[in-house]
């Protein structure tokens, strides 16, 4: 071991991780094709889940995993989050063992894997199939920001993931003020406590350590996932307390337009509500 330490200490060795990340973060056409297949199959699985009524988180989790596989995915890409009601306030809630009530929303963060490549999707919808007024207002505020950020996922926008996060923060702040939230101090940090997105590919958090400060370039694939999680606290408007919502798509950067890998998963209010009526 001493000889090995001496050899390494006197050579011009460099960590391999940054080099691997810089190669891995750019996807080939074949890699993107696998990710699109995973996104398409998973998105259709979400569509079918939204058509159904579930009484337990675990039943919804099992149904989605089944849907991913029968539609062509090899497996689930990661341990899913299926969080009803206030459980959605826990960002990485994975117990998935509570009951679901008709007056709640259910937040689902799940996706399938195809040919070694993953997709990452989050959707939030009403257990009953119909949004309440406050649920709809908060949901549409997040959706507006999410759509705007997705549209900027192109090389010619000259934006980094960190800059997109700042844009999302400002958008959410403006939307929340319109809904009557007091946004003084570090209010937004309490309501939106995670980053807007991360790189995806062979893993759900791909190319770990690759900086989010550089301009996004064609061939890079990321998530866009704004969310709001309103604690049961007197600081916030009463009718929004206990609601947790996140909307997430997997997106590949192209030169002039984003390629949304998960477009089959419904996210418009009218589409979600229509599925239960069908």
Buried (B, 14 or more C-beta within 10 A) or exposed (E): EEEEEEEEEEEEEEEEEEEEBEEBBBBEEEBBBBBBBBBBBBBBBBBBBBEEEBEBBBBBBBBBBEBBBEBBBBEBBBEBBBBBBBBBBBBEBBEBEBBBEEEBBBBBBBBBBBBEBBBBBBBBBBBBBBBBEBBBBBBBBBBBBBBBBBBBBBBEBEBBBBBBBEBBBEBBBEBBEEBEBEBEEEBBEBBBEBBBBBBBBBBBBBBEEBEBEEBBBBBBBBBBBBBBBBBEEEBBBEBBBBBBBBBBBBBBBBEEEBBBBBBBBBBEBEEBBBBBEE
